[in-house]
């Protein structure tokens, strides 16, 4: 049930971001927003497979899996936290 709520809320936030991007600067900006949202959405929608990955990432060896709740929390931090911080910095 928690996964369904996370997916629904993240999809709603994503649609709002893309809609605002489109209404402010057109389709080019909406596409850029969509591309920027792919990674946090993947972290929220698929935390178990992403957390279970072990191997080499950018030259660094990952030897143990990351708990799915931390992967999902990181996705939410990027999805919601970064725009809020950006708003207050500007």
N, C-alpha and C positions, 0 to 999 in steps of 0.2 A: 504494500500500500504506500509506503514511504517513497518508493521508486516512482510510482505513478504520480504522486504529488510533486516530487522534484521535477519530473519530466514536464508536467503540465505547467507549473509555474515558470520554469526556465523557458519553455516555448512561448509563453505569454510575454515574458520580458524580452525575448529575442524579437518577437513580432513588433513590440512597441519600439525597440531600438531601430529596427529596419524601417518602420513607418516614419519615425521622426527623421531619420537620415534621408529618406526619400522626399519628405515634405520640405525639408530645409534646403537640400542641395541637389535633388534629382536622383536619377537612377544610378549614376556613377558612384555617388556617395553611398547609396543603399547597398550596392554590390560590395563596396569596401567594408561596410559595417557587417554584412553577412559573412564575408571571408574572415574578418576579425573575430567573429563569434563562433567559428567552427571548433576551435580548441576548447574553450570553456564548456560549450555544449556537449562535446564528446566526453569531457571529464564528468559532467553531470549525468549524462545518459548511459555511459558505459564505464562506471568506476571499477567494476570487478576485473574486466579484461585489461584495462590500462594499469590497474594496480598490481596485477599478477605478472606483468612483464618483467623479466630479468634478462639482461644482456648488455649490449653496449649502446649508450646514448651519448652522442656528441663526444666520443672518445673516452667516456667515463664508464666503468663497469658497474652495473647494478647487480648485486648478488642476492638481495632479499626483496620480496614483494612489499608494496605499500598498501596499508589498509584501505579498503574501498571508501570508507567514510572520510578519510583524509583527501583522497582524490576528488571526491564530490565536493568537499568543503573548499578545496583549492579552486575548483571550477566556479563555485558560487562567489568566491572572493574575486576572481577575475571578472566574472559576469556583472556583478553588482558593485563590488568594492572599488575597482579601478575607475569606473565612471564617476563615482561619488568623490573620490580623492581628486580626480582631474577637475571636477566642477569647482571644488574649493580652492585648488591651486590657481586656477585661472581667474 
